[in-house]
């Protein structure tokens, strides 16, 4: 089972990595309250919208209690809608489908099980990639390259059809840290963020090390 809070953090980090903007994370969602104002004036049962009588929630519903000891206020005469179609009783036309109004509330579907990730190891770094060739996770101890190598082709293709004109070909592991030239080490990243704050962060990562030695 996925920890929802950890999943929200992961998604927020992906957005930050892509755009440089950190979205807010809210674990607690407000409880949704619903009120059906449509009732049958004869017995107080709920009806579909547009049928029965409308009772406004602002005035407490506009009716008396409807329990075993309650009584319903007799409404003023109003035009009665056409009676609903009689449904077949038990044993009558069970082989014939019954047409009912569609409910506006759609069921919550459980997420489909995710396909297993494939793993690629390059230059001491481990990449976990999904079935759509998207890098989900990159990990490893940073090392500073004596002579950085980059692929202009991989950078130019990063992001594919979803790439924006304002994007650069960003690296999960930068060329200065011996990041591989494979396509899975590249993604579309906002150019201003890539050349600004993210580059400053990479500069800080590279400070403690000399070329060819491990960084943090």
Buried (B, 14 or more C-beta within 10 A) or exposed (E): EEEEEEEBEEEBEEEBBBBBEEEEEEEEEEEEEEEEBBBEBEEBEEBBEEBBBEBEEEEEBBBEEBEEEEEBEEBEEEEEEEEEEEEEEEEEEEEEEEEEEEEEEEEEEEEEEEEEBEEBEBBBBEBBBBEEEEBEEBEBEBBBBEEEEBBEEBBEBBBEEEBEEEBBBBBBBBBBBBBBBBBBBBBBBBBBBBEEEBEEEBEEBBEEBEEEEEBE
